[in-house]
Amino acid sequence: MQGHCTCNAVTYRLTKRPLFTHCCHCTWCQRETGSAFALNAMIETECLSLTGPVDEIVTPSASGKGQIILRCQLCKVALCSHYAGAGRAMAFVRVGTLDDPAACPPDIHIFTSTKLPWVTLDPSLPILPEYYDRKVYWPKESLDRRAALLARIAQ
């Protein structure tokens, strides 16, 4: 999978499929995106090859620990974020910046307790009012990749 910012100054490539894709309906994501939700594909940062000039912007988050958003220095489009949980080892790629965003649909809808009332969700996907237990929802391969990543960064 490949993607880019609006002005094409920053491009990226994913060397593996994302671990899992969140469609987050929390009010923080609504404000951050200026939309009804954020759609983020989680991937090990080592599997994200990004080229071009980016600014790292630290913004607040609901956890109180903030997030680091990588934005194109020229057009300012957000390409991915790093959250406090796994830090810089895990990237949350903005699905809308992929060349083919349809290739990365959501695996789960989270924080739907604050979902905007006019958004209709696909009932075939998990729909959770808050966050979730990844052991229940993630595929085994993704859990294994995450465990391997955490083991590497713990060394």
C-alpha positions in Angstrom: 0.0 0.0 0.0 1.2 3.5 -0.8 0.0 7.0 0.1 0.8 10.7 0.0 -0.2 14.1 1.2 -2.3 16.4 -0.9 0.6 18.2 -2.6 2.7 15.0 -3.1 5.7 16.4 -1.2 5.4 13.5 1.2 4.9 9.9 0.1 4.9 6.7 2.0 4.7 3.0 1.5 3.5 0.2 3.9 5.7 -2.8 3.7 3.1 -5.0 5.4 -0.7 -5.0 5.8 -1.8 -2.9 8.7 -2.4 -4.7 12.0 -5.9 -3.4 12.5 -7.9 -0.4 11.4 -9.9 1.7 13.8 -12.8 3.9 12.9 -12.9 6.1 16.0 -16.0 8.2 16.8 -14.7 10.0 19.9 -15.2 13.7 20.2 -11.4 14.2 20.2 -11.1 12.5 16.8 -14.1 14.5 15.5 -12.5 17.7 16.5 -9.0 16.7 15.3 -10.3 15.7 11.8 -13.1 18.2 11.5 -15.2 15.2 10.5 -17.5 12.6 12.0 -14.7 10.1 12.8 -11.0 9.2 12.3 -10.0 6.2 10.3 -6.5 5.0 11.3 -4.6 1.9 10.2 -2.2 0.7 12.8 1.2 -0.6 11.7 4.6 -1.0 13.1 6.6 2.2 12.3 9.4 0.0 10.9 6.9 -1.1 8.2 6.2 2.5 7.2 8.6 4.0 4.7 8.0 7.8 4.6 9.8 10.3 2.4 9.5 14.0 2.3 9.5 17.0 4.7 7.3 16.5 7.7 6.6 18.5 10.9 5.9 16.6 14.1 3.1 18.3 16.0 2.3 17.3 19.6 -1.4 17.7 20.3 -3.4 16.8 23.4 -5.4 13.6 23.6 -8.2 12.2 25.8 -5.6 10.0 27.6 -3.8 13.2 28.8 -0.6 11.8 27.2 -0.9 13.5 23.9 -0.1 12.3 20.4 2.5 13.2 17.8 1.1 13.9 14.4 3.3 13.9 11.3 2.1 16.5 8.9 3.5 17.5 5.5 5.5 20.7 6.0 4.0 22.2 2.8 0.3 21.3 2.7 0.0 20.4 6.4 -2.0 17.2 5.8 -1.8 14.8 8.7 -0.3 11.5 7.5 0.0 9.5 10.7 0.2 9.7 14.5 2.1 8.1 17.3 0.2 7.7 20.6 1.6 7.1 24.1 0.8 3.4 24.3 3.5 2.0 21.9 5.1 5.4 21.3 7.0 5.8 18.1 7.1 2.1 17.5 3.5 2.1 16.3 2.1 4.4 13.6 -1.6 5.2 13.1 -1.8 5.9 9.4 -4.6 8.1 8.1 -6.5 5.8 5.7 -7.7 8.8 3.6 -4.1 9.5 2.6 -3.7 6.0 1.0 -3.7 5.9 -2.8 -6.5 3.4 -2.5 -8.3 4.0 0.8 -11.0 1.5 -0.1 -8.3 -1.3 0.3 -8.2 -0.6 4.1 -11.7 -0.6 5.5 -12.4 -0.4 9.2 -12.1 -3.5 11.3 -14.0 -2.0 14.2 -16.0 1.1 15.3 -14.9 2.5 18.6 -16.2 5.2 21.0 -19.6 5.1 19.3 -21.2 6.4 22.5 -20.3 9.8 21.0 -21.0 8.9 17.4 -22.8 11.6 15.5 -26.5 10.5 15.2 -26.6 10.7 11.4 -23.7 8.3 10.9 -25.0 4.8 10.0 -22.6 1.9 10.8 -22.2 -1.5 9.1 -23.7 -4.0 11.6 -21.4 -6.7 10.3 -18.5 -5.0 12.1 -17.9 -4.8 15.8 -19.5 -1.6 17.2 -18.3 -0.6 20.7 -19.4 2.3 22.9 -15.9 2.8 24.2 -12.5 1.1 23.7 -12.0 -2.7 23.5 -9.8 -5.7 24.5 -7.5 -6.3 21.5 -7.3 -10.0 22.4 -11.0 -10.3 21.6 -11.0 -8.5 18.3 -7.6 -8.6 16.7 -6.6 -11.5 14.4 -3.9 -13.8 15.8 -1.3 -12.7 13.2 -1.8 -9.1 14.3 -1.5 -10.0 18.0 1.7 -12.0 17.2 3.2 -9.1 15.3 2.4 -6.6 18.1 3.9 -9.0 20.7 7.1 -9.3 18.6 7.2 -5.5 18.3 6.8 -4.9 22.0 9.5 -7.5 22.7 11.9 -5.7 20.3 11.3 -2.3 21.9 11.7 -3.7 25.4 15.3 -4.8 24.7 
